[in-house]
Amino acid sequence: MPSYKLEPTVAVEVRNPKAAGRFYTEILGMLETGKSDEGGSFKKDGVTLFVMNSPEGNVWLRLLTDDLDGAKKQLSENGCKISPVPDGCLVVDPYGTKFYLTGGK
């Protein structure tokens, strides 16, 4: 049976990553740790926040597992929707929470 670890990493999709970045640094006091045309990364209190340009507005949590194939099977058998991506998969649980699942726990 796979085991899981919740990583202190969150990804958010925003309509205006440049404005969001200013808000996160100037208002919330986050440290900008990366920047691109499509978003950026920020850090505060040991948590990394990835900001991505997208009108969807999704929020993704990151999970690590010691058995990626076993985790995909277990999660899909328990009502999760699984979409493969490089180095892992995107998971939407039966309650609408979204995770980026990778191996390497």
NORUR-V245535 format. One record per residue. N is the residue number from 1. RES is the residue in one small letter. PHI is phi in whole degrees, 0 to 359 (999 if undefined). PSI is psi as a letter, one per 30 degrees, with the letter a starting at -180 (none if undefined). D_CENTER is the distance of its C-alpha to the mean C-alpha in Angstrom with 1 decimal. Layout:
# NORUR-V245535
n=N res=RES phi=PHI psi=PSI d_center=D_CENTER
n=N res=RES phi=PHI psi=PSI d_center=D_CENTER
This chain:
# NORUR-V245535
n=1 res=m phi=999 psi=k d_center=23.1
n=2 res=p phi=291 psi=l d_center=19.6
n=3 res=s phi=247 psi=l d_center=18.2
n=4 res=y phi=230 psi=l d_center=14.7
n=5 res=k phi=225 psi=k d_center=13.2
n=6 res=l phi=278 psi=k d_center=10.4
n=7 res=e phi=276 psi=k d_center=9.1
n=8 res=p phi=280 psi=h d_center=9.5
n=9 res=t phi=225 psi=k d_center=6.2
n=10 res=v phi=229 psi=k d_center=4.5
n=11 res=a phi=245 psi=k d_center=4.0
n=12 res=v phi=236 psi=k d_center=7.2
n=13 res=e phi=259 psi=k d_center=9.7
n=14 res=v phi=229 psi=l d_center=13.2
n=15 res=r phi=281 psi=f d_center=16.7
n=16 res=n phi=224 psi=i d_center=17.9
n=17 res=p phi=297 psi=e d_center=15.7
n=18 res=k phi=295 psi=e d_center=18.9
n=19 res=a phi=294 psi=e d_center=20.0
n=20 res=a phi=298 psi=e d_center=16.7
n=21 res=g phi=300 psi=e d_center=16.8
n=22 res=r phi=298 psi=e d_center=20.3
n=23 res=f phi=299 psi=e d_center=19.5
n=24 res=y phi=296 psi=e d_center=16.9
n=25 res=t phi=276 psi=e d_center=19.5
n=26 res=e phi=282 psi=e d_center=22.7
n=27 res=i phi=264 psi=e d_center=22.2
n=28 res=l phi=269 psi=f d_center=19.5
n=29 res=g phi=74 psi=g d_center=20.6
n=30 res=m phi=280 psi=l d_center=17.4
n=31 res=l phi=267 psi=k d_center=18.1
n=32 res=e phi=284 psi=k d_center=17.1
n=33 res=t phi=246 psi=f d_center=16.1
n=34 res=g phi=194 psi=l d_center=15.6
n=35 res=k phi=210 psi=k d_center=16.7
n=36 res=s phi=210 psi=l d_center=17.1
n=37 res=d phi=296 psi=f d_center=18.6
n=38 res=e phi=261 psi=g d_center=15.4
n=39 res=g phi=159 psi=b d_center=13.5
n=40 res=g phi=184 psi=a d_center=13.0
n=41 res=s phi=227 psi=l d_center=11.6
n=42 res=f phi=219 psi=l d_center=13.1
n=43 res=k phi=221 psi=k d_center=13.8
n=44 res=k phi=200 psi=k d_center=15.7
n=45 res=d phi=53 psi=h d_center=17.0
n=46 res=g phi=80 psi=g d_center=15.1
n=47 res=v phi=251 psi=k d_center=11.5
n=48 res=t phi=261 psi=k d_center=9.6
n=49 res=l phi=244 psi=k d_center=8.4
n=50 res=f phi=261 psi=k d_center=7.5
n=51 res=v phi=248 psi=k d_center=9.6
n=52 res=m phi=235 psi=k d_center=10.2
n=53 res=n phi=284 psi=j d_center=13.5
n=54 res=s phi=193 psi=k d_center=13.6
n=55 res=p phi=284 psi=f d_center=16.0
n=56 res=e phi=294 psi=e d_center=13.9
n=57 res=g phi=75 psi=g d_center=12.3
n=58 res=n phi=286 psi=l d_center=9.3
n=59 res=v phi=238 psi=k d_center=6.8
n=60 res=w phi=242 psi=k d_center=3.6
n=61 res=l phi=264 psi=l d_center=4.0
n=62 res=r phi=247 psi=k d_center=4.6
n=63 res=l phi=244 psi=k d_center=8.3
n=64 res=l phi=250 psi=k d_center=11.1
n=65 res=t phi=222 psi=l d_center=14.3
n=66 res=d phi=273 psi=f d_center=17.8
n=67 res=d phi=211 psi=i d_center=18.6
n=68 res=l phi=299 psi=e d_center=16.2
n=69 res=d phi=296 psi=e d_center=19.1
n=70 res=g phi=296 psi=e d_center=20.2
n=71 res=a phi=293 psi=e d_center=16.9
n=72 res=k phi=300 psi=e d_center=16.6
n=73 res=k phi=296 psi=e d_center=20.2
n=74 res=q phi=299 psi=e d_center=19.9
n=75 res=l phi=292 psi=e d_center=17.0
n=76 res=s phi=294 psi=e d_center=18.7
n=77 res=e phi=291 psi=f d_center=22.0
n=78 res=n phi=247 psi=g d_center=20.7
n=79 res=g phi=91 psi=g d_center=19.7
n=80 res=c phi=274 psi=k d_center=16.1
n=81 res=k phi=265 psi=k d_center=15.5
n=82 res=i phi=243 psi=k d_center=14.3
n=83 res=s phi=233 psi=j d_center=13.7
n=84 res=p phi=293 psi=k d_center=14.2
n=85 res=v phi=220 psi=l d_center=12.5
n=86 res=p phi=305 psi=k d_center=13.7
n=87 res=d phi=70 psi=g d_center=13.1
n=88 res=g phi=164 psi=b d_center=11.7
n=89 res=c phi=202 psi=l d_center=10.8
n=90 res=l phi=263 psi=k d_center=8.8
n=91 res=v phi=235 psi=k d_center=10.2
n=92 res=v phi=243 psi=j d_center=11.6
n=93 res=d phi=282 psi=l d_center=13.7
n=94 res=p phi=299 psi=f d_center=17.2
n=95 res=y phi=253 psi=g d_center=16.5
n=96 res=g phi=96 psi=f d_center=13.9
n=97 res=t phi=287 psi=k d_center=10.7
n=98 res=k phi=248 psi=k d_center=7.7
n=99 res=f phi=231 psi=k d_center=5.9
n=100 res=y phi=257 psi=j d_center=5.2
n=101 res=l phi=253 psi=k d_center=8.5
n=102 res=t phi=227 psi=l d_center=10.5
n=103 res=g phi=278 psi=l d_center=14.0
n=104 res=g phi=110 psi=g d_center=15.5
n=105 res=k phi=297 psi=none d_center=15.7
